């Protein structure tokens, strides 16, 4: 699309063959699109076929597309710390696909368990294994840590180096920040309200110690409703973490701000105009 007018400039079909059974799929969905930092390309996850398309937009009249076979049921993902490798979940295949955006090829398929759902994932430097990327899961309590440094930590690259035990399944997002030593894991879709209404916080420098629980929904003090806590996001300075507290459209929702250093409540934003933020 034209960036100013949003007028379509080129329409490209994503129909194609499934990566495993080589069957034609007539209606595959696009699950994620990210811009490459290495080439003038968009990286496109085609969910049902398991194909990753590298669409070069340099000359849209003579469009070049590289097709990478990954694994079926591609969903969301994010960059490793170098912004070279796109780490993306093939959730119903229980794999993380690693796409090298510089060399434009599949680097690895990493087995994980069960139904990974990283959002963009989280990057930090593990005290033992070096640079890593993290995903949580919908299907269980596991928080899976994958090595991402093939140059200085070759033995750990594209391998599961740790599996942390979180509060439970139903996680949608993990988050940390370069200035933080905390790793936050939500459990939004867990059937237990105590778990879905709180978040787990791991100390990156002491991962074996387990997690602390922050009662985000309790702090929000919203009254009735499911009050599901979702998607921690840092402010630009990296000293605050903001959480959405989801309620029904006829119930009160809120945004809860936490001090990243003290893990204490800083502010509740519960304006009536906030509906399932």
C-alpha positions as CSV (number, residue, x, y, z in Angstrom):
1,X,0.0,0.0,0.0
2,X,1.0,3.6,-0.4
3,X,2.2,4.8,3.0
4,X,0.4,8.1,2.8
5,X,-2.9,7.2,1.2
6,X,-3.1,3.5,2.1
7,X,-4.2,2.8,-1.5
8,X,-3.3,-0.7,-2.6
9,X,-0.4,-0.8,-5.0
10,X,-0.1,-4.6,-5.5
11,X,-2.2,-7.6,-4.4
12,X,-0.4,-10.9,-4.1
13,X,-2.1,-14.2,-3.4
14,X,-0.9,-16.4,-0.4
15,X,-2.6,-19.5,-1.7
16,X,-0.2,-22.4,-2.0
17,X,1.0,-25.8,-1.0
18,X,1.3,-26.9,2.6
19,X,4.9,-27.4,3.7
20,X,4.4,-30.9,5.0
21,X,1.8,-32.8,3.0
22,X,2.3,-30.7,-0.2
23,X,-1.5,-30.2,-0.5
24,X,-3.0,-27.1,-2.0
25,X,-4.6,-24.8,0.5
26,X,-7.2,-22.3,-1.0
27,X,-7.6,-20.0,2.0
28,X,-4.5,-19.7,4.1
29,X,-4.4,-16.8,6.5
30,X,-1.5,-14.3,7.1
31,X,-0.6,-14.4,10.7
32,X,2.3,-11.9,11.0
33,X,4.1,-9.4,8.9
34,X,7.4,-7.8,9.9
35,X,9.9,-5.6,8.1
36,X,13.4,-6.9,7.5
37,X,16.4,-5.0,8.8
38,X,18.6,-6.5,6.2
39,X,16.8,-6.2,2.9
40,X,13.9,-4.1,1.4
41,X,11.5,-7.0,2.3
42,X,8.5,-7.8,4.3
43,X,8.5,-11.2,6.1
44,X,5.1,-12.8,5.9
45,X,3.9,-15.8,7.9
46,X,1.3,-17.8,6.0
47,X,-0.4,-19.7,8.7
48,X,-2.0,-22.8,7.3
49,X,0.6,-23.6,4.6
50,X,3.6,-23.1,7.0
51,X,5.4,-21.0,4.3
52,X,7.3,-17.8,5.2
53,X,7.3,-15.3,2.3
54,X,10.1,-12.8,1.9
55,X,8.5,-10.2,-0.3
56,X,10.9,-7.7,-1.8
57,X,9.2,-4.4,-2.4
58,X,12.1,-2.7,-4.2
59,X,10.3,-3.1,-7.6
60,X,6.7,-4.0,-7.1
61,X,6.1,-4.2,-10.9
62,X,8.7,-7.0,-11.0
63,X,8.0,-8.5,-7.6
64,X,10.5,-11.0,-6.2
65,X,9.3,-13.3,-3.4
66,X,11.4,-15.9,-1.6
67,X,9.4,-18.8,-0.2
68,X,10.8,-20.6,2.9
69,X,9.2,-23.8,4.0
70,X,9.0,-23.7,7.8
71,X,6.2,-25.5,9.7
72,X,2.4,-25.4,9.5
73,X,0.3,-23.1,11.7
74,X,2.7,-20.2,11.8
75,X,1.6,-17.5,14.1
76,X,3.4,-14.5,15.7
77,X,7.0,-13.9,16.5
78,X,9.8,-11.4,16.9
79,X,13.5,-10.7,16.4
80,X,16.5,-12.0,18.2
81,X,18.6,-9.3,19.9
82,X,20.6,-8.7,16.7
83,X,17.5,-8.2,14.6
84,X,18.9,-10.7,12.0
85,X,16.9,-13.8,13.0
86,X,13.1,-13.8,13.0
87,X,11.9,-16.2,15.7
88,X,8.3,-17.3,15.0
89,X,6.0,-19.8,16.5
90,X,4.3,-22.6,14.5
91,X,2.0,-23.1,17.4
92,X,0.0,-26.2,16.5
93,X,3.2,-27.8,15.2
94,X,4.9,-27.1,18.6
95,X,7.9,-25.6,16.9
96,X,9.8,-22.3,16.8
97,X,11.0,-21.5,13.3
98,X,14.2,-19.4,13.0
99,X,14.5,-17.4,9.8
100,X,17.8,-15.8,8.8
101,X,16.7,-12.5,7.3
102,X,20.2,-11.7,6.0
103,X,20.9,-15.0,4.2
104,X,17.1,-15.4,3.4
105,X,16.8,-19.0,4.5
106,X,15.5,-21.2,7.3
107,X,18.1,-21.6,10.0
108,X,16.4,-24.1,12.4
109,X,13.1,-25.6,13.6
110,X,13.3,-25.8,17.4
111,X,10.9,-28.3,19.1
112,X,9.0,-26.8,22.0
113,X,6.0,-27.9,24.1
114,X,3.0,-27.2,23.8
115,X,1.3,-24.6,21.6
116,X,4.0,-21.8,21.9
117,X,2.6,-18.3,21.9
118,X,5.5,-15.8,22.3
119,X,3.9,-12.6,21.0
120,X,7.2,-11.0,20.0
121,X,9.1,-13.1,22.5
122,X,11.7,-11.6,24.9
123,X,15.5,-11.3,24.5
124,X,18.0,-11.2,27.4
125,X,21.5,-12.4,28.2
126,X,21.3,-15.6,30.3
127,X,24.1,-15.6,32.9
128,X,25.0,-19.2,31.8
129,X,24.0,-19.5,28.2
130,X,24.5,-16.0,26.7
131,X,22.0,-14.3,24.5
132,X,18.6,-16.0,24.5
133,X,15.0,-15.6,23.3
134,X,12.0,-16.7,25.3
135,X,8.5,-18.0,24.5
136,X,5.7,-19.1,26.8
137,X,2.8,-21.4,25.8
138,X,-0.9,-21.8,25.6
139,X,-0.9,-25.5,26.4
140,X,1.2,-25.7,29.6
141,X,3.2,-23.8,32.2
142,X,6.5,-24.0,30.4
143,X,8.6,-20.9,29.6
144,X,11.1,-22.0,27.0
145,X,14.5,-20.4,26.7
146,X,16.4,-20.7,23.3
147,X,20.0,-19.8,22.6
148,X,20.4,-17.2,19.8
149,X,24.2,-16.6,19.5
150,X,25.8,-18.8,16.9
151,X,29.0,-16.8,16.9
152,X,30.0,-16.7,20.6
153,X,27.8,-19.5,22.0
154,X,27.7,-21.9,19.1
155,X,26.8,-25.0,21.2
156,X,23.7,-23.3,22.5
157,X,22.5,-21.7,19.3
158,X,18.9,-22.6,18.2
159,X,18.6,-25.1,21.1
160,X,16.4,-25.1,24.2
161,X,18.8,-24.3,27.0
162,X,16.3,-23.9,29.8
163,X,12.7,-24.6,30.6
164,X,11.2,-22.5,33.4
165,X,8.0,-23.4,35.2
166,X,5.5,-20.6,35.1
167,X,2.1,-20.3,36.8
168,X,0.3,-22.3,34.2
169,X,-0.9,-22.6,30.7
170,X,-2.8,-19.9,28.8
171,X,0.1,-17.5,28.4
172,X,0.0,-15.0,25.5
173,X,3.0,-12.7,26.1
174,X,6.4,-12.5,27.7
175,X,8.3,-9.3,28.1
176,X,11.6,-7.8,29.4
177,X,13.7,-4.7,28.6
178,X,17.5,-4.1,28.0
179,X,17.5,-2.0,31.2
180,X,15.6,-4.5,33.3
181,X,16.5,-7.7,35.1
182,X,12.9,-8.9,35.1
183,X,11.0,-11.3,32.8
184,X,7.2,-11.0,32.9
185,X,4.9,-13.8,31.9
186,X,1.2,-13.4,31.6
187,X,-1.4,-16.3,31.8
188,X,-4.4,-14.5,30.3
189,X,-6.3,-17.6,29.2
190,X,-5.7,-19.8,32.2
191,X,-9.1,-21.2,33.6
192,X,-8.1,-20.4,37.2
193,X,-9.0,-16.7,37.9
194,X,-6.1,-16.4,40.4
195,X,-3.7,-17.2,37.6
196,X,-5.4,-15.3,34.8
197,X,-5.6,-12.2,37.0
198,X,-1.9,-12.1,37.9
199,X,1.5,-12.3,36.3
200,X,4.7,-14.1,37.1
201,X,8.0,-12.2,37.3
202,X,11.4,-14.0,37.0
203,X,14.7,-12.5,38.0
204,X,16.9,-12.9,34.9
205,X,20.0,-13.2,37.1
206,X,18.5,-15.9,39.3
207,X,16.2,-17.9,37.1
208,X,16.4,-21.0,39.2
209,X,14.7,-19.2,42.1
210,X,11.3,-19.3,40.5
211,X,8.9,-16.4,40.2
212,X,7.1,-13.8,42.1
213,X,3.4,-13.2,41.6
214,X,2.0,-9.7,41.1
215,X,-1.8,-9.5,41.8
216,X,-2.4,-7.0,38.9
217,X,-6.2,-7.4,38.8
218,X,-6.5,-7.1,42.6
219,X,-4.6,-3.9,42.4
220,X,-6.9,-2.6,39.7
221,X,-9.9,-3.0,42.1
222,X,-12.5,-3.2,39.3
223,X,-15.2,-5.2,41.0
224,X,-17.0,-8.0,39.0
225,X,-15.7,-9.6,35.8
226,X,-13.0,-11.9,34.5
227,X,-10.3,-9.2,34.8
228,X,-7.8,-11.1,32.6
229,X,-4.3,-9.6,32.7
230,X,-2.6,-9.4,29.4
231,X,0.5,-8.1,27.5
232,X,3.1,-6.4,29.7
233,X,4.7,-3.5,27.9
234,X,7.5,-1.2,29.0
235,X,7.6,2.5,28.8
236,X,10.4,4.0,26.7
237,X,12.7,4.5,29.8
238,X,12.4,0.9,30.8
239,X,11.4,1.6,34.4
240,X,7.7,1.0,34.2
241,X,5.6,-2.0,33.0
242,X,2.0,-1.4,31.8
243,X,-0.6,-4.2,31.9
244,X,-4.0,-4.4,30.4
245,X,-6.8,-5.7,32.6
246,X,-9.5,-7.1,30.3
247,X,-13.2,-7.1,31.3
248,X,-16.4,-7.3,29.3
249,X,-17.6,-4.3,27.4
250,X,-20.2,-3.5,30.1
251,X,-17.7,-3.9,32.9
252,X,-14.8,-1.7,34.1
253,X,-11.4,-2.4,32.5
254,X,-8.1,-0.8,33.4
255,X,-4.4,-0.3,32.7
256,X,-2.1,-1.0,35.6
257,X,1.3,0.6,35.8
258,X,4.0,-1.2,37.9
259,X,7.4,0.1,39.0
260,X,9.9,-2.3,37.4
261,X,12.5,-2.0,40.1
262,X,10.3,-2.4,43.1
263,X,7.5,-4.4,41.5
264,X,5.1,-2.2,43.4
265,X,1.9,-0.6,42.0
266,X,2.5,2.8,40.6
267,X,-0.8,3.8,39.0
268,X,-4.2,2.4,38.0
269,X,-5.8,4.0,34.9
270,X,-9.5,3.1,34.9
271,X,-11.2,5.8,32.9
272,X,-14.7,4.9,31.7
273,X,-13.5,5.3,28.1
274,X,-11.1,2.3,28.5
275,X,-13.0,-0.7,27.2
276,X,-11.0,-4.0,27.1
277,X,-7.7,-2.3,26.4
